[in-house]
Amino acid sequence: MPEQSTWDIVVVGAGIAGIAALKGIRDVTQTASVCLINGEARLPYKRTKLSKNIASGFERDAFALFDPQWYTDNRIDVLHGKRVENIRPDRHALDLVGGQQIGWGTLILATGATPRRTGLMPANTPGAFVVRAADDADKLSEHLNTVKTVAVIGMGVLGVEVAEQACLAGKQVTLVNRGSAMMGRDLNATASEILRSLFEKHGVELRFNTVVQSVKIGPAGALTLDIGGEKRVFDAVVECVGSAPNVELAREAGLGTEVGIVVDTCLRTTSPDVLAAGDCAQFPEVGAAHLWHTAESQGYRAGANAAGEVTPYDAKPYRLKCEPFGAYFFSMSYLPPQTRPKDVASFETRTADLYQCFYMRDAATVGAVMAGDKARTKTYEKAVWEGWTRDQIQRDLPNPTV
């Protein structure tokens, strides 16, 4: 651990928002002293890789964003495996678990989010898992080597990826959802149905409009789930029911919090010299982030702002992707029918190989859902960012098999 105890800028959290903040800082200043507080005892890594590599497993630092030399070259002090106990904005200080006090001139909170639980069983129940950190994925990957049946609760992108990985590991998989569609937050009905057919083809049992009512912990680690009134026994259960922004440190420090840590357009919290970015932050009118690239761009801007280049954050939309069983699904600024403004229309094309749906307002593209066209992902993003007309889409993003 560095002997230094006070830095010009301290970043709490080593997810992509925290790492991008470091890049933003160094693009503005090479002289400010910088400290990263990393709550995990491993190099900061790309979290989205975890749920895609459970079946194969992975080496400890396989998904590291940078090697140790990068931090040295950029004169960034890293405190690995350290957690913050409390923040004292009035003193420009924070305390680490274990008693060490850290001083800061500017603080960036990139504390991320915590997996939600169903509340049906204790968090430490043998055979019960969530997937957020690398340790979570490691434990699940190891456990899959010893079991035959797996239940995954939740059909968001994480539930879909975990179920795919369990299937690829040769397990009998049941995927349960209280709603009627797969990835209903991000895919429209047609894309969701394509995804459903894909999972059924690979032998995954899908249970829609179904609630897991209880979990009974039995002998030898067996878990009996009451799935819509039917008793089913599984060797492992994975809860993928969303996440909640980590706001406890901020709230206890007296910063403004709602769903997330409240920030202004420059990512400043309600306390001077404290910024927040990524999954923990609640941006005006946009709310809390849940996409990798959103957290990355927020983190970079927070870092640059902390270093003195104060500019409002450009809250542009980013895409979500999912690639189960070698297929490809894309979503960008999708609005479910129940929340879609009346002045937003859509048009779609579908063939055996490719599905496209574009959402238009005032003749300009404002969102898109796609399946089967990975090679042109950047073009779909451009269409949304630039607000392409229908004629532009049909010229530059045609469905070649129509």
N, C-alpha and C positions, 0 to 999 in steps of 0.2 A: 504494500500500500504506500502511495506517495507520502513523504513527510509533510508536504504542504497541506494546509487545512482550510485555506480560503482561495477561491478562484473568482475571476471576473464573471464567468458564466458557468453555471452548473445545469446539466441536463439530467432529469430523473426519468429513467426508462430507456431501454435499449432496443425497443422494437424499431420498425422502419421510421416512425415519426422522430424518435430520438436520434437515430443515425443520420437521417436527412437534415436534422437541425445542426448537427456537427458540420455537415457539408456547407450549409447555408452560412454558418458562422465563419468558416475558413475562406469562403468566397468573398467575404467582406473584409475580414481582418486576419492578419497573420500574427498579431501581437497579443491579443487577449488571451489570458490563461483560461483553459477550458477543462472541465471535469465531467465525465459521464458516469453516472451511478447505474450499474447494471445489476438488476436483482437476481440474475441467473449466473451460475458459476461456469459459464461457457461463453465462447465468443458470440456476440450478437449475430443473429441468423435470420434467414427469410422464413418467416412463420408459415406462409402459405404453402411451403413445400412439405410440411409435416404430414398433413392429411392425405397427401398424394403418394407417400412412400412408406406407409405403415406395413404393407404386405412384405416388401423387400427388406425393410429395416434400413438404417443408415448409420454411418460413422458419426462420432461425436460432433465434429465441426464440419460436417459435409455441406451444410447450407450457410456457412458463415458469409456474412456480407463483405467483410474485409479480413485480411490476415492481421496478426498482431503488429506487423511492421507499419501498416497504414496508420494506425493510431499513433505510433512513435513518430512517423514522418510528419504527421499533422499536429504534433505536440499536444496531444489529447491524453490527459490522465484518466485511466479507467479503473473504477473500483468494482471488481467483479464479485458477485455473490453477496452484495450489500443491499439491505433494504432500509428505506426511510421510515422512521418511527413517527416523526412529527415535523411540521414546518412552522417556522416563526417569522412571518413576513416583516413584522415590526423591527426585528433585529437582523434581518437579512441572514438568517441562519436556519439550519435544519439539523436534526439529530438522527443518526443512524441507529438501527437496532444494535445494541451492544454498547452504546454510550458515546461514540465519537461524534463531535460536533463539526459541521461543515459550514463555512461562511461563503456567501455569494454576493456578487454585485447585481446580477440578473439571473433569474431562475426560469427554466423551461420545464413544464410538467408534460411528460409524454408517457403517462402511467397506463395507457391502454385500457383494456376491458377484462372482465372476469366472466367465465362461463356461467350461465344460469343453470340451475338444477331443477329437477321436477319436484323435489321435496319428498319423494317417495321412499328414500332410503338415506342413511347417513353417508356423508361424503367419502368416508374411508371404508365403505363396504367392499369386501373382496369380490372381484369380478365386475365391479361397477366403475365406469370410466367417463371422463370428459377429455376433450382434446383441445388444448390451447397452447401449452408450452411444450418444449422438446421432451422434457421428462414425462409428460403425459403420453406423448406418442411412443416413446421408448417402452413404457410400461405396457401399453396396449399391444404393441407389436410383439413383445415377449410373451404376453399372455395368450395371444392368438396361436402360438405354437403348441399350446396344451389343451385347446378346446375344440368343440365341433359346431356348437350353435351360438349365434350372436344375434341379439336384438339391438337395433339402432332406433332411438326415439328422436324424431324430427327429420323433415325432408327439405330443409334449407340446403345451401351448397355444402356445408360441412357434413351434414347427415348423409347426403348423396355421396360425397367423396369417401367417407368412412365406410359406408355400406359397400361401395365398389371395392375398396381395399380388402375388406373382410371376405368378400366373394372371391377376389383374386387369390387370397390366401387359402382357398379351398373350404371355406366354412359355409354352413347353412345359415343364410341371413334373412331376417325378417325386419323390414323397414316400416315403422309405424308413424302415422301423421294424423293430427287432429283435423287437418283440413282435407280438401278434396283434390289437391294437385301437388305435384313435385315442384319444388323451388317456386312456389306461388308468389313470393315477393319479387322475384326477378324474371320469371318467364311467363309469357301469356299462355292461354289454354292450349294452343296448337303445339308450341315448343314443349310444353310440359307433357303433353300426350306422346310426343316423339321420345322424350326421355323415359316416360313410363314404359313404352314398348321395348326400349333398349334394356331396361333393367329386368323386365319379365323374360326377355330372350335369354338373359344370363342366369335365370333361375332364382332371382331375388324375390322373395314373397313381399308383396306390398299391401299394407293395410291402411286404407284411407278413412277419413271421418271417424277415427277411432281414438279413444283416450286410454292410456295405461292408467288404470284406476288404483292399483296397488302393486307392491313388490314384496314378496315374502322370501326371506333369506333362509335357505334350507341347508341340509348337511352337505359337506364336501364342496361348498361354494356354489351350489345350484341356486338359481334365482327364479322364483315362480312369479310370473307377471300375470296380472288380470288385465287382459287386453280386450276391452269392450265386453266384459263378462265371460270371456273364455280364458281358462287357466292354461298357461304355457310355460314350460321350463326351459331356461337358457343357461349356458355356461358363462356368458358375458353379456353385459348391457352397457351401451354407450349412449349417454345423454347429449344430444346435439340440439338444444332448444334455445339457442341464442346466447347473447352476452349482454352484460351491463357495464357501462363506463365506470372506471375506477375513480371515484370522486371523494373517497373517504378522507384522504390526506388534505385535499383542498377544503372540504367542508369543515373539518376540524380546525383548520387554520383560519377560518372565517372568510374564505373566498366565496364568491357567489356560485352556487350550484343549483341545477335543476335536474334534468336527465343526465347532463354532463356538466363539466366545468364551464361556466358561462364566460365567453370571450367576445370581444368586439371584432370589428372587421380587420384589425391588425393582429388578432390573436392574443390580445392583452386581457388578462383577467381583471377582476375588480380590485386587485391590489397592485400598487405601482411596482414595476420591475419584476412581475411574475407573468409569464405567458403560458399557454397550454395549446397542445396540438395533437392531432390523431384521434384515436377512438375515444379518448377521455374528454375531448373538447366538444362544446356545444356552440356551433357557429350560428350567427344571426340568420334566421329564416330557413336555414338548411338543417340545423340540428346536429346530432352526433354522427360522425363518420363511421362507416363500416367497411369501406373498401381500401385495399392496400395502397393504390395510387393516390387516393385522397389523403390518407395519413402521411404518405411520403411528401406530397406537395405542401401540405400544411406544415409539416415539420421543417422543411427547407425554408419556408417563408418566416416561421417563428424564429429560426436560427439567424437568418439575415436581419430580421427586425431587432433581435436581441443584440446583434453586433453593431447596430446603428443605422442600418439602411431601412428605415421604417416605411413600409409600403403596404397597402391593404392586400389581403389575400384574395386571389382570383378564384372564386368557388366554381370552377368549371366542372362539368360532369366527367366521370371516368367509367370505364367498362368493367364488368365482371365477366370472368370466363370460368367454364367448368368443362373438363375433358374426361368424363368417365368412359371406360372401356374403349378408349381411342377415338371416341366421338368428340365433337366440339360444339359448345353452346356459348352464346354471347348475349349479353344484356347491357343496355346503356340507357339510363334515364327512363326505364320502364315504369309506367303508372298503371296499377291494377284498375279494372273497370270501376270499382267502387269509389276510387279516389281520383279518377281521371276527369279533368275539366271538360265541360261539354263542347268547348271549341277545339278539342284535340281529336282529329280523325286519324284513321289508319288505312294502309293498303298493304297487301301481302302477296307473295308468290310462293308456291310450294311444288317441288318435284320429289322424286325418290331420293335425291342426293342433297338437296339444299332447300332450306326454308328461310324466308326473309319476311320481316314485318317492320314497317316504318311508321312512326307516329308524327303527324304533321299539325302544325298550328300556323295559321295565316300563310299557308303554302310553303312553310319552311320545316325541315326535319328537326324534331326536338327529342327523338328517342328511337331506339331500334332494338329488335330481338332477332337473333339469327341462330341457325343450326347448320353445321356442315360446311362452313366457308372460312376456315382458319386462315388461309393464305391471304385473305383480304381484310383481316381484322382492322388494320390501321386505316383502311379506306372507310370502313363503317364509322370509326371514331371521327374521322375528318368530316364525314357527312353530317354528323350530329353537331360537332363544334362549329361548322360553317353554315349550318342551317340550309342544306341543299334542298332544291326544289325536286318535285317528282321527276321532271324531265332530266335533271342532273343524275339522279339515282339510276334511272333506266338507261342512261348513257354510260355512266362510269361504274355502276354496280349492278349490271344486269344478271339475272339468273340465267346462265348460259344454256340450261337444259329445258327452259320453257319453250 
